[in-house]
């Protein structure tokens, strides 16, 4: 739609009042629903049949930009361990062979340009109604009032006129998290160890703060570990989601 084109013509007084009332209702609903941010996350997972019974694991860092002993990695690994515990899995004790190795990779992709639609309400000022009034302008010699008809105009009024829609260009970053579980059995005849399950989650936004987004990304994996989504799914998670609170609680 043209950025300068209104989606509705200038309404009459009754129509403008109804539209303004509708906008007010929407704003009231937003205030009542709280200020929790909603995150849009894409999830893609694969799993072998009967992958879930594999419960003990060893976690491995697959992010070449983060050292294993850094606080940043330890925080990310802690979130993942909490999420895995929610699926009944546990970290294998030292000197104990785990059922699987879980590779952890996460980070921020390069900046990307996006064109996003913006819709904003438009209000117009309409001149006040012109009308005539009979007013007293004086008195005659006998003290009787003298009246005269004058033209007056009511104050201008503001009315809702519709929405203006246009596009803006924004820079977004893709935050990603990938968990890959592989068995610890010896590979046969030089074949690689078999992969048990994978979960890929991504989230786009103007922020490139991966640390702030990690609890959201990790929380999004919980329902899909050891499962097959049959393709990419889009889910929405609010900041007050119980899985996010669970992941953070484990730290």
Secondary structure, 3 states (H helix, E strand, C coil): CCCCCECCCCCCHHHHHHHHHHHHHHHHHHHHCCCCCEEEEEEEEEECCCCCCCCEEEEEECCCCCCCCCHHHHHHHHHHHHHHHCCCCEECCCCCCCCEEEEEEEEECCCEEEEEEEEEEEEEEECCCEEEEEEEEEECCCCCEEEEEEEEECCCEEEEEEEEEEEEEEEEEEEEEEEEEEECCCCHHHCCCCEEEEEEEEEEECCCCHHHHHHHHHHHHHHHCCCCCCCCEEEEEECCCHHHHHHHHCC
